[in-house]
Amino acid sequence: MSAAADSIHIDDLEGPPVGLQSGSALLKPLEFVSAVLLTLIIGLLLMGVTSRYVLSLPIVWIDEAASMCFLWLAMLGAVIAIDRNEHLRLTLFLNMMPETIRGFFSALGPLLVATFLLGMAWPAYEYAVEESFITSAALNIPMSWRAAALPAGIFLMALLALRDAYRGAKAQDLGLAVGFIVVALGMLWLASPSLPALGNFNIIIFLVGFVAFFLAIGVPIAFCFGLGALAFLTFTSSMPTIVMIGRIDEGMSSLILLSVPIFVFLGCILDATGMGRAIVEFLASLLGHVKAGMSYVLLGSLFLVSGISGSKVSDMATVAPALFPEMKRRGHKPKEMIALLATGAAMADTVPPSIVLIVLGSVAGVSIAGLFTSGFVIAMVLLAVLAILARWKARGEMMEGIRRAPLKAVGKALAVAGPALVLPFIIRSAVGGGVATATEVSTIAVLYAMIIGMVLYGGIRPGKIYSMLVETAALSGAILIILGTASAMAWTLTQTGFAFKMAAMVTDLPGGWITYMMVTIAVFMVLGCVLEGLPAIVLMAPIMFPIAKNLGINDIHYSMVVVTAMNVGLMAPPIGVGFYIACKIGNVSPDEAMGAIWPYIAALFVGLLIIAMVPALSTAYL
């Protein structure tokens, strides 16, 4: 799968944790178009890389053409994700509600999504019309060809949301939900003349209260942000909503983000070819004979495999089936294995080509090459604290009958895994050394993985490749729409002047940058639990990073603290989504694993404090 595969909501955990979902037959044409668009993007970027680095002849129109295809891919992918129910949402609180009211909120969620989308449809159309007066610099065609993706995707998503509400709810619940929305809109319209006088209290009402309510009733996170921002602009200001469309466009279509679907596709190739399993088997032959050896193999595999796939879900799904049977045989308890798996995946999220790092670099304006270089070192710090805990936990491990693998077997495993082991270092060195951008490297990595997979690992069936392309489009669309609506909400928040007031308040706190680091850790651990990684970053980075810079904190150092704190929250029960995904992959009850994970969370937290207090760990190798 991919980093976008982290956008799995808790309901999905009842099905296969990793695999391809089937969409409606009516959307098959859109799936085909999405697969073609992704193939075209990869082909265009490969052509650009080849022309620039081999022929020394840059093709100036490639970035424009890829950008146009990218926005269409993102919007169509978001449509497919709605059809497949793959948008990230939190259902913990919804599932805790009594059956008598759960049906009402289950109907209300899709109707709220449809309300937001229908409210944005006309502004999106106006935005596309306005873009028709702008001509692209290289291709010399109206930019409406690109912008038309927004109204088309929004309208199709609205239709599917209405379909889901009609299919999934009883008539009585549906009627009550419609009535609730009409009454709520009417009350807000009547109150709108007096709302501007409330000032920043409107932030609490709309951007905190409304968003929290939508999140609690299971509305997908992307649309929670969108609904909050749209309601805030509509009822408390005279700002036209077309501005919000522009911010959504800007948030989800940056050229840096072109690498997102390509690394997603690379993760699919990793799964399909078995390259990740080859790495696991090599490490097992090397370290499997020592005490806590299989724990070291699990952590090392997550470290290396993440450097190829960039995905926590893909990492866990590759490593767990290969190692858990042997770990059980040696006396490891399933709940301990899940705890190590979840926290190891959190550790690995700083290993390039982490899509979290790519998005953070795009949103906060931080060097991706610097993030990739620092990410390796930071992951090693977290790897060390988890390995120390794993060794202590394995003090009673049963080692009877365990023998060191023959040197010949180790050499054979290395020969098989070698081409896969090279890939993460190619990615890191090319980007970190400034040889190529993350987007260019992602296309090279896909070509390398396809060729190596075909020659050494048995290749991939054409039908499987098509399914992978469609899955990549859906998962990328789900993640990019979050980036778009989170950007719109972040912009709305900054327009209130809240960021300046927060900066003044934090600057006056005693303790200087150390106090701010502690505040940052607390904020991103909480947001990591509730919002998952990417939306938390997009929402808070525009506010938090300028304050950190004013306090003299290095951008790369601050980024490593943010990403690590966010991942600790992501894996922390009872809300952290990543914890539940790990439980499903390992087939262990969350109730059983919940008690076992806290020592590992504590180890990660110790590593996080070390990273926060020792800036040189993040900056010494830049």
C-alpha positions as CSV (number, residue, x, y, z in Angstrom):
1,M,0.0,0.0,0.0
2,S,1.2,3.5,0.7
3,A,1.4,6.4,3.0
4,A,-2.0,7.3,1.8
5,A,-3.0,3.9,3.0
6,D,-2.7,5.3,6.5
7,S,-6.0,7.0,5.6
8,I,-7.9,3.9,6.8
9,H,-10.7,4.6,9.3
10,I,-11.5,2.3,12.2
11,D,-14.5,0.7,10.4
12,D,-12.1,-0.6,7.7
13,L,-10.3,-2.6,10.3
14,E,-13.1,-5.2,10.2
15,G,-12.0,-6.1,6.7
16,P,-8.6,-7.1,5.3
17,P,-6.0,-4.7,6.6
18,V,-4.2,-4.5,3.4
19,G,-5.5,-5.1,-0.1
20,L,-7.5,-3.7,-2.9
21,Q,-11.0,-2.5,-2.4
22,S,-13.7,-2.9,-5.1
23,G,-15.7,0.2,-6.2
24,S,-19.1,0.5,-7.8
25,A,-19.5,-0.6,-11.4
26,L,-20.7,2.9,-12.3
27,L,-17.3,4.3,-11.4
28,K,-15.3,1.9,-13.5
29,P,-14.8,4.6,-16.2
30,L,-13.5,7.0,-13.6
31,E,-11.1,4.4,-12.3
32,F,-9.8,3.8,-15.8
33,V,-9.3,7.5,-16.3
34,S,-7.5,7.8,-13.0
35,A,-5.2,4.9,-13.8
36,V,-4.4,6.5,-17.2
37,L,-3.7,9.9,-15.5
38,L,-1.3,8.3,-13.0
39,T,0.5,6.5,-15.7
40,L,0.7,9.7,-17.7
41,I,2.1,11.6,-14.8
42,I,4.8,9.0,-14.2
43,G,5.6,8.9,-17.9
44,L,5.8,12.7,-18.1
45,L,8.1,13.0,-15.1
46,L,10.4,10.2,-16.3
47,M,10.6,11.9,-19.7
48,G,11.5,15.1,-17.9
49,V,14.2,13.4,-15.8
50,T,15.7,11.7,-18.8
51,S,15.7,14.8,-20.9
52,R,17.3,16.9,-18.1
53,Y,19.9,14.5,-16.8
54,V,20.7,12.4,-19.8
55,L,20.2,14.7,-22.7
56,S,20.8,18.0,-20.8
57,L,17.7,19.4,-22.6
58,P,15.0,20.5,-20.1
59,I,11.4,20.2,-21.4
60,V,9.7,23.3,-20.0
61,W,6.1,22.2,-20.5
62,I,6.3,19.0,-18.5
63,D,5.7,20.5,-15.1
64,E,2.6,22.3,-16.4
65,A,1.2,19.2,-18.0
66,A,1.9,17.0,-14.9
67,S,0.3,19.7,-12.7
68,M,-2.9,19.6,-14.8
69,C,-3.1,15.8,-14.7
70,F,-2.3,15.9,-10.9
71,L,-5.3,18.0,-9.9
72,W,-7.6,15.8,-12.0
73,L,-6.0,12.7,-10.4
74,A,-6.5,14.1,-6.9
75,M,-10.2,15.0,-7.5
76,L,-11.1,11.8,-9.3
77,G,-9.2,9.8,-6.6
78,A,-11.2,11.6,-3.9
79,V,-14.4,10.6,-5.7
80,I,-13.3,6.9,-5.9
81,A,-12.3,7.1,-2.2
82,I,-15.8,8.2,-1.3
83,D,-17.3,5.3,-3.3
84,R,-15.0,2.9,-1.6
85,N,-15.5,4.4,1.9
86,E,-11.7,5.0,2.2
87,H,-11.7,8.6,3.5
88,L,-10.1,8.8,7.0
89,R,-12.6,9.3,9.8
90,L,-12.8,8.6,13.5
91,T,-15.6,6.2,14.4
92,L,-14.6,5.5,18.0
93,F,-17.2,7.8,19.5
94,L,-19.9,6.9,17.0
95,N,-19.6,3.2,17.9
96,M,-19.9,4.1,21.6
97,M,-23.3,5.7,21.1
98,P,-26.6,3.9,21.9
99,E,-28.1,2.1,18.9
100,T,-31.2,4.4,19.2
101,I,-29.2,7.5,18.1
102,R,-26.4,5.9,16.2
103,G,-28.6,5.6,13.1
104,F,-29.4,9.3,13.2
105,F,-25.8,10.3,13.3
106,S,-24.8,7.7,10.6
107,A,-27.3,9.4,8.3
108,L,-26.3,12.9,9.4
109,G,-22.6,12.3,8.5
110,P,-23.0,11.8,4.7
111,L,-25.6,14.5,4.5
112,L,-23.2,17.0,6.1
113,V,-20.6,15.9,3.6
114,A,-23.1,16.5,0.8
115,T,-24.0,19.9,2.3
116,F,-20.4,21.0,2.3
117,L,-19.8,19.8,-1.3
118,L,-23.0,21.3,-2.7
119,G,-22.1,24.6,-0.9
120,M,-18.7,24.6,-2.6
121,A,-20.0,23.4,-6.1
122,W,-21.0,26.9,-7.4
123,P,-17.8,28.7,-6.1
124,A,-15.7,25.9,-7.7
125,Y,-17.5,26.5,-11.0
126,E,-16.9,30.3,-10.7
127,Y,-13.3,29.6,-9.9
128,A,-12.9,27.4,-13.0
129,V,-14.5,30.1,-15.1
130,E,-12.1,32.8,-13.7
131,E,-9.2,30.5,-14.5
132,S,-10.2,30.5,-18.1
133,F,-8.9,34.1,-18.4
134,I,-5.4,32.9,-17.4
135,T,-3.2,31.2,-20.0
136,S,-0.5,28.7,-19.0
137,A,3.0,29.9,-19.6
138,A,4.4,26.9,-21.5
139,L,1.4,25.1,-23.0
140,N,-0.4,28.3,-23.8
141,I,-3.9,26.9,-23.0
142,P,-6.5,28.2,-20.6
143,M,-6.0,27.2,-17.0
144,S,-9.6,26.3,-16.8
145,W,-8.6,22.9,-18.3
146,R,-6.9,22.3,-15.0
147,A,-9.3,24.1,-12.6
148,A,-12.4,22.3,-14.1
149,A,-11.3,19.3,-12.0
150,L,-12.5,21.0,-8.9
151,P,-16.2,21.5,-9.8
152,A,-16.3,18.1,-11.5
153,G,-14.9,16.3,-8.5
154,I,-16.9,18.2,-6.0
155,F,-20.2,17.6,-7.8
156,L,-19.5,13.8,-8.2
157,M,-18.5,13.5,-4.5
158,A,-21.7,15.3,-3.6
159,L,-23.8,12.8,-5.6
160,L,-22.0,9.8,-4.0
161,A,-22.5,11.3,-0.5
162,L,-26.2,11.7,-1.1
163,R,-26.3,8.1,-2.4
164,D,-24.5,6.8,0.7
165,A,-27.0,8.7,3.0
166,Y,-30.0,7.2,1.1
167,R,-28.6,3.7,1.0
168,G,-27.3,3.5,4.6
169,A,-30.1,5.1,6.7
170,K,-33.6,4.4,7.6
171,A,-36.2,6.8,6.2
172,Q,-37.0,8.1,9.7
173,D,-33.3,8.8,10.5
174,L,-32.8,10.4,7.1
175,G,-35.7,12.7,7.6
176,L,-34.5,13.7,11.1
177,A,-31.0,14.4,9.7
178,V,-32.3,16.6,6.9
179,G,-34.5,18.5,9.4
180,F,-31.5,18.9,11.8
181,I,-29.4,20.4,9.0
182,V,-32.2,22.8,7.8
183,V,-32.9,24.0,11.4
184,A,-29.2,24.4,12.1
185,L,-28.6,26.4,8.9
186,G,-31.7,28.6,9.7
187,M,-30.5,29.3,13.2
188,L,-27.0,30.2,12.0
189,W,-28.5,32.5,9.3
190,L,-30.6,34.3,11.8
191,A,-27.7,34.7,14.2
192,S,-25.2,35.7,11.5
193,P,-25.7,39.6,11.9
194,S,-24.6,39.3,15.6
195,L,-21.8,36.7,15.2
196,P,-19.0,39.1,14.0
197,A,-19.3,40.9,17.3
198,L,-18.1,37.8,19.1
199,G,-14.6,38.2,17.6
200,N,-12.2,35.4,18.3
201,F,-14.9,33.5,20.2
202,N,-16.1,32.4,16.8
203,I,-12.9,30.4,16.5
204,I,-14.0,28.3,19.5
205,I,-17.5,27.9,18.0
206,F,-16.8,27.1,14.4
207,L,-13.2,26.0,14.1
208,V,-13.0,24.0,17.3
209,G,-16.6,23.2,18.4
210,F,-18.1,22.4,15.0
211,V,-15.1,20.5,13.8
212,A,-14.9,18.5,17.0
213,F,-18.6,17.6,16.8
214,F,-18.3,16.6,13.1
215,L,-15.2,14.5,14.0
216,A,-17.1,12.7,16.8
217,I,-20.0,11.7,14.7
218,G,-17.8,10.1,12.1
219,V,-17.6,12.7,9.3
220,P,-14.4,12.2,7.3
221,I,-11.7,14.5,8.6
222,A,-11.3,16.3,5.2
223,F,-14.9,17.4,5.3
224,C,-14.8,18.2,9.1
225,F,-12.2,20.9,8.2
226,G,-14.1,22.0,5.1
227,L,-17.4,22.3,7.0
228,G,-15.8,24.3,9.8
229,A,-14.1,26.7,7.5
230,L,-17.1,27.2,5.2
231,A,-19.4,27.9,8.2
232,F,-17.0,30.3,9.7
233,L,-16.6,32.3,6.4
234,T,-20.3,32.2,5.5
235,F,-21.8,33.3,8.9
236,T,-19.1,35.4,10.5
237,S,-17.5,37.3,7.5
238,S,-18.2,38.8,4.2
239,M,-15.4,36.9,2.5
240,P,-16.6,35.1,-0.7
241,T,-16.4,31.4,-0.6
242,I,-14.5,31.3,-3.9
243,V,-11.4,32.3,-1.9
244,M,-11.8,29.0,0.0
245,I,-11.7,27.1,-3.3
246,G,-8.5,28.8,-4.2
247,R,-6.9,27.8,-0.9
248,I,-8.1,24.2,-1.4
249,D,-6.5,24.2,-4.8
250,E,-3.3,25.6,-3.5
251,G,-3.2,23.2,-0.6
252,M,-3.6,20.0,-2.7
253,S,-1.8,20.8,-5.9
254,S,1.7,22.0,-5.0
255,L,4.3,20.5,-7.4
256,I,6.2,19.1,-4.5
257,L,3.1,16.9,-3.7
258,L,3.4,15.2,-7.1
259,S,5.7,12.7,-5.4
260,V,2.9,11.6,-3.1
261,P,1.0,9.3,-5.5
262,I,4.2,8.1,-7.0
263,F,5.6,7.0,-3.7
264,V,2.2,5.5,-2.9
265,F,2.5,3.5,-6.1
266,L,6.1,2.5,-5.2
267,G,4.7,1.1,-1.9
268,C,2.2,-1.0,-4.0
269,I,5.1,-2.4,-6.1
270,L,7.0,-3.2,-2.9
271,D,4.1,-5.3,-1.6
272,A,3.4,-7.0,-5.0
273,T,6.9,-8.0,-5.8
274,G,7.9,-9.2,-2.3
275,M,10.9,-6.9,-2.1
276,G,10.1,-6.0,1.5
277,R,9.9,-9.7,2.5
278,A,13.3,-10.3,1.0
279,I,14.7,-7.6,3.3
280,V,13.0,-9.2,6.3
281,E,14.4,-12.6,5.5
282,F,17.9,-11.2,5.1
283,L,17.8,-9.5,8.5
284,A,16.4,-12.6,10.1
285,S,19.3,-14.7,8.8
286,L,21.7,-12.2,10.1
287,L,20.3,-11.5,13.6
288,G,17.7,-14.2,14.3
289,H,20.1,-16.3,16.5
290,V,20.7,-13.7,19.2
291,K,18.4,-13.0,22.2
292,A,15.8,-10.4,21.2
293,G,17.1,-11.0,17.7
294,M,13.6,-11.2,16.1
295,S,12.7,-7.9,17.8
296,Y,15.8,-6.4,16.3
297,V,14.8,-7.8,12.9
298,L,11.3,-6.4,13.2
299,L,12.6,-2.9,14.1
300,G,15.4,-3.1,11.4
301,S,12.9,-4.3,8.8
302,L,10.5,-1.4,9.5
303,F,13.5,1.0,9.3
304,L,14.6,-0.3,5.9
305,V,11.3,-1.1,4.4
306,S,9.9,2.3,5.3
307,G,12.8,3.8,3.2
308,I,11.2,2.2,0.2
309,S,7.4,2.4,0.8
310,G,7.1,5.6,2.8
311,S,4.1,4.0,4.5
312,K,3.3,2.8,8.0
313,V,0.5,0.5,6.9
314,S,2.6,-1.1,4.1
315,D,5.5,-1.5,6.5
316,M,3.5,-3.3,9.2
317,A,1.7,-5.5,6.7
318,T,5.0,-6.6,5.1
319,V,6.9,-7.3,8.3
320,A,4.3,-8.8,10.7
321,P,3.3,-11.9,8.7
322,A,7.0,-12.8,8.1
323,L,8.1,-12.5,11.7
324,F,5.2,-13.1,14.1
325,P,5.1,-16.9,13.8
326,E,8.7,-17.3,14.8
327,M,8.4,-14.7,17.5
328,K,5.4,-16.6,19.0
329,R,7.5,-19.8,18.9
330,R,10.2,-18.1,20.9
331,G,7.7,-17.1,23.6
332,H,6.9,-13.5,22.6
333,K,3.3,-12.6,23.7
334,P,1.1,-11.4,20.9
335,K,0.3,-8.1,22.7
336,E,4.0,-7.4,23.1
337,M,4.6,-8.0,19.4
338,I,1.8,-5.6,18.5
339,A,3.2,-3.0,20.8
340,L,6.6,-3.3,19.2
341,L,5.1,-3.3,15.7
342,A,3.1,-0.1,16.2
343,T,5.8,1.9,17.9
344,G,8.4,0.6,15.4
345,A,6.2,1.9,12.5
346,A,5.9,5.2,14.3
347,M,9.7,5.3,14.5
348,A,10.0,4.6,10.8
349,D,7.9,7.5,9.7
350,T,11.0,9.8,9.7
351,V,12.9,7.5,7.3
352,P,12.8,8.8,3.7
353,P,10.8,8.8,1.5
354,S,8.3,9.5,4.3
355,I,5.3,11.2,2.7
356,V,4.8,13.0,6.0
357,L,8.2,14.7,5.5
358,I,7.4,15.6,1.9
359,V,4.1,17.2,2.9
360,L,5.7,19.0,5.9
361,G,8.4,20.4,3.6
362,S,5.7,21.6,1.2
363,V,3.5,23.2,3.9
364,A,6.2,24.7,6.1
365,G,8.7,25.6,3.4
366,V,11.4,23.4,4.9
367,S,14.1,21.8,2.7
368,I,13.1,18.3,1.8
369,A,16.7,17.3,1.3
370,G,17.5,18.5,4.8
371,L,14.4,16.6,6.2
372,F,15.5,13.4,4.4
373,T,19.1,13.7,5.8
374,S,18.0,14.4,9.3
375,G,15.2,11.8,9.3
376,F,17.7,8.9,9.0
377,V,19.5,10.1,12.2
378,I,16.4,10.7,14.2
379,A,15.0,7.3,13.2
380,M,18.2,5.7,14.5
381,V,17.7,7.5,17.9
382,L,14.2,6.1,18.2
383,L,15.4,2.7,16.9
384,A,18.0,2.6,19.7
385,V,15.5,3.3,22.6
386,L,13.0,0.8,21.3
387,A,15.8,-1.8,20.8
388,I,17.0,-1.3,24.4
389,L,13.5,-1.9,25.7
390,A,13.0,-4.9,23.4
391,R,16.2,-6.4,24.8
392,W,15.0,-6.0,28.3
393,K,11.6,-7.4,27.5
394,A,13.2,-10.5,25.8
395,R,15.3,-11.5,28.8
396,G,13.2,-14.6,29.3
397,E,13.0,-15.5,25.6
398,M,13.3,-19.2,24.8
399,M,16.3,-19.8,22.6
400,E,16.4,-23.6,22.7
401,G,17.2,-25.0,19.3
402,I,18.1,-21.6,17.8
403,R,21.3,-21.7,15.7
404,R,23.2,-19.1,13.8
405,A,22.3,-19.2,10.1
406,P,25.2,-20.7,8.0
407,L,27.3,-18.0,6.2
408,K,26.1,-19.4,2.9
409,A,22.5,-18.9,3.8
410,V,23.2,-15.3,4.9
411,G,25.0,-14.7,1.6
412,K,22.1,-16.1,-0.4
413,A,19.6,-14.0,1.5
414,L,21.8,-10.9,0.9
415,A,22.0,-11.6,-2.8
416,V,18.2,-11.8,-3.0
417,A,17.6,-8.7,-0.8
418,G,20.5,-6.6,-2.2
419,P,18.7,-4.9,-5.0
420,A,15.8,-4.0,-2.6
421,L,18.3,-2.8,0.1
422,V,19.9,-0.4,-2.3
423,L,16.7,1.4,-3.1
424,P,16.2,3.4,0.2
425,F,19.8,4.6,0.0
426,I,19.4,5.7,-3.6
427,I,16.4,7.7,-2.6
428,R,18.0,9.3,0.4
429,S,21.4,10.1,-1.3
430,A,19.8,11.5,-4.4
431,V,17.5,13.9,-2.6
432,G,19.8,14.7,0.3
433,G,22.7,15.3,-2.0
434,G,20.7,17.7,-4.1
435,V,21.1,15.5,-7.2
436,A,17.4,15.4,-7.9
437,T,14.1,16.5,-6.3
438,A,11.9,14.2,-4.3
439,T,9.5,14.0,-7.3
440,E,12.2,13.1,-9.7
441,V,13.6,10.5,-7.4
442,S,10.2,9.0,-6.9
443,T,9.8,8.3,-10.6
444,I,13.3,6.9,-10.8
445,A,12.5,4.6,-7.9
446,V,9.3,3.4,-9.5
447,L,11.2,2.5,-12.7
448,Y,14.0,0.8,-10.8
449,A,11.5,-1.2,-8.7
450,M,9.5,-2.2,-11.7
451,I,12.6,-3.4,-13.6
452,I,14.1,-5.2,-10.5
453,G,10.8,-6.7,-9.6
454,M,10.4,-8.0,-13.2
455,V,13.9,-9.4,-13.5
456,L,14.6,-10.7,-9.9
457,Y,11.2,-11.0,-8.1
458,G,8.9,-12.5,-10.6
459,G,7.2,-9.3,-11.9
460,I,3.6,-8.2,-11.6
461,R,0.6,-9.3,-13.6
462,P,-0.8,-6.5,-15.9
463,G,-4.2,-6.9,-14.2
464,K,-2.5,-6.4,-10.8
465,I,-0.7,-3.3,-12.1
466,Y,-4.1,-1.8,-13.1
467,S,-5.6,-2.5,-9.7
468,M,-2.5,-0.9,-8.0
469,L,-2.9,2.2,-10.2
470,V,-6.6,2.6,-9.2
471,E,-5.8,2.0,-5.5
472,T,-3.1,4.5,-5.6
473,A,-5.4,7.1,-7.2
474,A,-8.1,6.5,-4.5
475,L,-5.6,6.6,-1.6
476,S,-3.8,9.7,-3.0
477,G,-7.1,11.4,-3.5
478,A,-8.2,10.7,0.0
479,I,-5.0,12.2,1.4
480,L,-4.8,15.2,-0.9
481,I,-8.4,16.3,-0.3
482,I,-7.4,16.4,3.4
483,L,-4.5,18.6,2.6
484,G,-6.7,20.9,0.6
485,T,-9.4,21.5,3.2
486,A,-6.9,21.6,6.1
487,S,-5.1,24.4,4.1
488,A,-8.3,26.3,3.8
489,M,-9.1,26.0,7.5
490,A,-5.5,26.9,8.4
491,W,-5.8,30.0,6.2
492,T,-9.1,30.9,7.8
493,L,-7.6,30.6,11.2
494,T,-4.6,32.9,10.3
495,Q,-7.0,35.5,8.9
496,T,-8.5,36.0,12.3
497,G,-5.2,37.2,13.7
498,F,-5.1,34.2,16.1
499,A,-1.6,33.3,14.9
500,F,-0.2,36.6,15.9
501,K,-1.8,36.6,19.3
502,M,-0.6,33.0,19.9
503,A,2.9,34.1,18.9
504,A,2.9,36.9,21.3
505,M,1.6,34.7,24.1
506,V,4.1,31.9,23.6
507,T,7.0,34.4,23.2
508,D,6.2,35.7,26.7
509,L,6.3,32.3,28.3
510,P,9.2,31.6,30.7
511,G,11.8,29.1,29.6
512,G,12.1,30.4,26.0
513,W,12.5,27.7,23.3
514,I,12.5,24.8,25.7
515,T,9.0,25.7,26.9
516,Y,7.8,26.1,23.3
517,M,9.2,22.7,22.5
518,M,7.2,21.2,25.4
519,V,4.0,23.0,24.1
520,T,4.7,21.7,20.6
521,I,5.1,18.1,21.9
522,A,1.8,18.3,23.8
523,V,-0.1,19.9,20.8
524,F,1.1,17.4,18.2
525,M,0.7,14.4,20.4
526,V,-2.9,15.3,21.0
527,L,-3.5,16.2,17.3
528,G,-1.8,13.0,16.2
529,C,-4.2,11.0,18.3
530,V,-7.3,12.7,16.9
531,L,-6.5,13.9,13.4
532,E,-3.8,11.5,12.1
533,G,-0.5,12.9,10.9
534,L,-1.0,14.9,7.7
535,P,-4.1,17.0,8.6
536,A,-2.4,17.9,11.9
537,I,0.7,19.1,10.1
538,V,-1.2,21.1,7.4
539,L,-3.5,22.7,10.0
540,M,-0.8,23.8,12.5
541,A,2.5,24.2,10.6
542,P,1.6,27.7,9.2
543,I,1.0,28.8,12.8
544,M,3.7,26.9,14.8
545,F,6.7,27.1,12.5
546,P,7.0,30.9,12.3
547,I,6.9,31.1,16.1
548,A,9.6,28.5,16.3
549,K,11.8,30.5,13.9
550,N,11.3,33.6,15.9
551,L,12.5,31.7,19.0
552,G,15.7,30.7,17.1
553,I,14.7,27.0,16.6
554,N,16.2,25.4,13.5
555,D,13.4,24.4,11.0
556,I,14.8,20.9,10.5
557,H,15.2,20.3,14.3
558,Y,11.6,21.6,14.9
559,S,10.3,19.4,12.0
560,M,11.8,16.3,13.6
561,V,10.2,17.1,17.0
562,V,6.8,17.7,15.3
563,V,6.8,14.5,13.3
564,T,8.0,12.3,16.2
565,A,5.4,13.8,18.6
566,M,2.7,13.4,16.1
567,N,3.6,9.7,15.5
568,V,3.6,9.0,19.3
569,G,0.1,10.3,19.4
570,L,-0.9,8.4,16.4
571,M,0.0,5.1,18.0
572,A,-1.4,6.0,21.5
573,P,-4.6,4.3,22.5
574,P,-7.5,4.6,23.0
575,I,-7.9,7.0,20.1
576,G,-4.7,6.7,18.0
577,V,-5.7,5.2,14.6
578,G,-2.3,3.6,14.0
579,F,-2.7,1.5,17.1
580,Y,-5.9,-0.1,15.8
581,I,-4.4,-0.7,12.4
582,A,-1.5,-2.6,14.0
583,C,-3.9,-4.7,16.1
584,K,-5.8,-5.7,13.0
585,I,-2.7,-6.5,11.0
586,G,-1.4,-8.7,13.9
587,N,-4.9,-10.2,14.6
588,V,-4.8,-9.2,18.3
589,S,-7.6,-7.6,20.2
590,P,-7.0,-3.9,21.0
591,D,-8.2,-4.5,24.5
592,E,-5.4,-7.0,25.0
593,A,-2.7,-4.9,23.4
594,M,-3.6,-1.6,25.0
595,G,-1.9,-2.4,28.3
596,A,1.2,-3.7,26.7
597,I,1.9,-0.7,24.5
598,W,2.5,1.9,27.2
599,P,6.2,1.0,28.0
600,Y,6.9,1.3,24.3
601,I,5.1,4.6,24.0
602,A,7.2,5.7,27.0
603,A,10.4,4.6,25.3
604,L,9.4,6.7,22.2
605,F,8.6,9.6,24.5
606,V,12.1,9.4,26.0
607,G,13.6,9.4,22.5
608,L,11.4,12.4,21.6
609,L,12.7,14.3,24.6
610,I,16.3,13.5,23.6
611,I,15.6,14.7,20.1
612,A,13.9,17.9,21.3
613,M,16.7,18.8,23.8
614,V,19.7,18.0,21.6
615,P,19.4,20.0,18.4
616,A,22.6,18.6,17.0
617,L,21.0,15.2,16.4
618,S,18.8,16.9,13.8
619,T,21.2,19.5,12.4
620,A,24.8,18.1,12.6
621,Y,24.7,16.2,9.3
622,L,23.1,18.9,7.2
